[in-house]
Amino acid sequence: MVPDLVEELEIDESGKRLDTSFLRFTINEADDHAIEEAVILKEKYGGEVTVIAPDIGEVDDVLYAAAAKGVDRLIKIMGDFEELDSHLYASILTEMIKDMQYDLILTGCEAITDLDGQTGIFLATNLSLPYIGLVSKYKKEDGSLCVNKEFPGGVYGEYKVELPAVLGVMAAEKPPRYVPVAKIRAAMKSAQIEEIDAPEIKVETGIEIEKMYVPEVGKGAEMIEGEPEEVAKKIAEALQNKGLL
């Protein structure tokens, strides 16, 4: 769950985190794609889908929407998540998942709030499972899954990973489906959200936020007008004044 970017973001009095007291929270885009891909794989190959989410903001709405899409089990982690990061969240998920039976664990590749992208990595490490991040395109072959991983510059790599595994989803095969309000309301009546207390875990990452701030607004652009020769001369003069020529 991440702040809805439609809202104006403000920093709290500590100067180290966002003021979340008035924010509306929504599902992170990459995690929404992870849910969508889980449902697509279920529709193709069978199985059951479980969605696990921390009790942050309007998480119930997200969980009921997931049920309306075809998710079978909804779990809400109860606890104080004011300072939740990917390191701590991975440790919490590890304790909750380790005794479950699963073939595949899908997470978003990263959240827009921290761009950390390590929840899936730490989760896979804790569970001793293979991990591939930034994936799209999924095809099951026997006990393996073939996926595409995106690299910088528009380059893709094709990988085959044995199951069970953890994937950091960048995009589902199709955009997350729209769920009509009527289906969500029906899910609210039929689906049950399991509430499970988060295990008490402390993770020392050695990382501390010292300051959070809004970037300073620079000066506005200078619009240069005139004939081409005149404009070119003014640009050259500006570059010389800045020591660039």
ChimeraX attribute file (.defattr): number of C-alpha atoms within 10 A of each C-alpha:
attribute: neighborCount
match mode: 1-to-1
recipient: residues
	/A:1	22
	/A:2	17
	/A:3	20
	/A:4	14
	/A:5	12
	/A:6	8
	/A:7	11
	/A:8	9
	/A:9	15
	/A:10	17
	/A:11	15
	/A:12	13
	/A:13	9
	/A:14	11
	/A:15	14
	/A:16	14
	/A:17	17
	/A:18	17
	/A:19	14
	/A:20	15
	/A:21	9
	/A:22	11
	/A:23	18
	/A:24	16
	/A:25	18
	/A:26	18
	/A:27	21
	/A:28	18
	/A:29	18
	/A:30	21
	/A:31	22
	/A:32	24
	/A:33	26
	/A:34	27
	/A:35	23
	/A:36	23
	/A:37	23
	/A:38	24
	/A:39	25
	/A:40	19
	/A:41	17
	/A:42	15
	/A:43	12
	/A:44	11
	/A:45	11
	/A:46	10
	/A:47	13
	/A:48	16
	/A:49	20
	/A:50	17
	/A:51	20
	/A:52	17
	/A:53	18
	/A:54	23
	/A:55	20
	/A:56	20
	/A:57	18
	/A:58	13
	/A:59	17
	/A:60	18
	/A:61	15
	/A:62	19
	/A:63	26
	/A:64	24
	/A:65	22
	/A:66	24
	/A:67	27
	/A:68	23
	/A:69	21
	/A:70	20
	/A:71	21
	/A:72	16
	/A:73	17
	/A:74	20
	/A:75	18
	/A:76	20
	/A:77	20
	/A:78	16
	/A:79	14
	/A:80	12
	/A:81	14
	/A:82	9
	/A:83	7
	/A:84	11
	/A:85	16
	/A:86	20
	/A:87	20
	/A:88	19
	/A:89	21
	/A:90	22
	/A:91	20
	/A:92	20
	/A:93	21
	/A:94	18
	/A:95	17
	/A:96	16
	/A:97	14
	/A:98	12
	/A:99	8
	/A:100	8
	/A:101	8
	/A:102	15
	/A:103	14
	/A:104	15
	/A:105	22
	/A:106	20
	/A:107	24
	/A:108	25
	/A:109	26
	/A:110	23
	/A:111	19
	/A:112	14
	/A:113	12
	/A:114	10
	/A:115	10
	/A:116	13
	/A:117	19
	/A:118	21
	/A:119	23
	/A:120	27
	/A:121	22
	/A:122	21
	/A:123	27
	/A:124	21
	/A:125	15
	/A:126	15
	/A:127	15
	/A:128	12
	/A:129	16
	/A:130	16
	/A:131	19
	/A:132	20
	/A:133	23
	/A:134	20
	/A:135	24
	/A:136	24
	/A:137	17
	/A:138	17
	/A:139	15
	/A:140	16
	/A:141	11
	/A:142	8
	/A:143	10
	/A:144	15
	/A:145	18
	/A:146	17
	/A:147	22
	/A:148	19
	/A:149	19
	/A:150	16
	/A:151	11
	/A:152	6
	/A:153	6
	/A:154	6
	/A:155	9
	/A:156	15
	/A:157	10
	/A:158	12
	/A:159	13
	/A:160	15
	/A:161	18
	/A:162	16
	/A:163	17
	/A:164	18
	/A:165	20
	/A:166	25
	/A:167	24
	/A:168	26
	/A:169	26
	/A:170	22
	/A:171	22
	/A:172	22
	/A:173	14
	/A:174	12
	/A:175	11
	/A:176	18
	/A:177	10
	/A:178	9
	/A:179	13
	/A:180	11
	/A:181	11
	/A:182	10
	/A:183	14
	/A:184	21
	/A:185	15
	/A:186	14
	/A:187	19
	/A:188	18
	/A:189	9
	/A:190	11
	/A:191	18
	/A:192	15
	/A:193	16
	/A:194	13
	/A:195	13
	/A:196	15
	/A:197	14
	/A:198	19
	/A:199	15
	/A:200	9
	/A:201	11
	/A:202	10
	/A:203	12
	/A:204	9
	/A:205	9
	/A:206	5
	/A:207	6
	/A:208	8
	/A:209	8
	/A:210	9
	/A:211	10
	/A:212	14
	/A:213	11
	/A:214	8
	/A:215	6
	/A:216	6
	/A:217	6
	/A:218	6
	/A:219	6
	/A:220	6
	/A:221	6
	/A:222	6
	/A:223	6
	/A:224	11
	/A:225	9
	/A:226	9
	/A:227	9
	/A:228	9
	/A:229	8
	/A:230	12
	/A:231	14
	/A:232	13
	/A:233	12
	/A:234	15
	/A:235	12
	/A:236	13
	/A:237	14
	/A:238	13
	/A:239	12
	/A:240	11
	/A:241	10
	/A:242	8
	/A:243	8
	/A:244	9
	/A:245	9
